[in-house]
């Protein structure tokens, strides 16, 4: 049985991915931030309902020792880690002129350095032939986003990190890719203070060629594909899933 390590699994894309893996017969070690308002047991219940095995483990991806403990817990429970998905993310709005160094460093510590820590810990246990996927964002990965300089910078760094890891781990046949989601309806994007909120998402959907924002399950399906044998010759890539937003003709 294959085993997937997922951070940010209490809700949104991470939760949808845990269920998708369970449906495919992959056991999941699900990391969640203790301060997250979402109940991590909802993920555990959803995985069990899908017929899968699940380990829920509290982890702060800014703390190296906690990330290492998460990987060790997965090994203790399942004996292996075949896939690693760095999905944990922080989103906060702040104008550049009001942004403190602490805000800048916190964002990069979670959204970029957290990816590195997750993959570093997983790589120490992963057998040859494994796969890694990091979740970037259309904000930074493609576009800029006003009042989100720190977020955009962190998300822009994720594809570069994945390209370098892909080259370093290629001799072990471990693949590493980034996914760049467009506008996806998640608890994060529904936050009207730090993101678009429900009204903003509805308005933004008018500019998406497919006429709607995406669902977490659609990004989860892409991630699951990239870690599967069907994607065995894909590494170092950044795949955009945005309903056509970035290729539409302006106007």
Secondary structure as GFF3:
##gff-version 3
##sequence-region A 1 251
A	DSSP	beta_strand	3	6	.	.	.	ID=ss1
A	DSSP	alpha_helix	12	23	.	.	.	ID=ss2
A	DSSP	beta_strand	27	32	.	.	.	ID=ss3
A	DSSP	alpha_helix	40	49	.	.	.	ID=ss4
A	DSSP	beta_strand	54	58	.	.	.	ID=ss5
A	DSSP	alpha_helix	64	78	.	.	.	ID=ss6
A	DSSP	beta_strand	83	86	.	.	.	ID=ss7
A	DSSP	three_ten_helix	96	98	.	.	.	ID=ss8
A	DSSP	alpha_helix	101	111	.	.	.	ID=ss9
A	DSSP	alpha_helix	113	123	.	.	.	ID=ss10
A	DSSP	beta_strand	131	135	.	.	.	ID=ss11
A	DSSP	alpha_helix	138	141	.	.	.	ID=ss12
A	DSSP	alpha_helix	149	169	.	.	.	ID=ss13
A	DSSP	three_ten_helix	170	172	.	.	.	ID=ss14
A	DSSP	beta_strand	175	181	.	.	.	ID=ss15
A	DSSP	beta_strand	184	185	.	.	.	ID=ss16
A	DSSP	alpha_helix	197	205	.	.	.	ID=ss17
A	DSSP	beta_strand	214	215	.	.	.	ID=ss18
A	DSSP	alpha_helix	216	227	.	.	.	ID=ss19
A	DSSP	three_ten_helix	229	231	.	.	.	ID=ss20
A	DSSP	beta_strand	238	241	.	.	.	ID=ss21
A	DSSP	three_ten_helix	245	247	.	.	.	ID=ss22
###
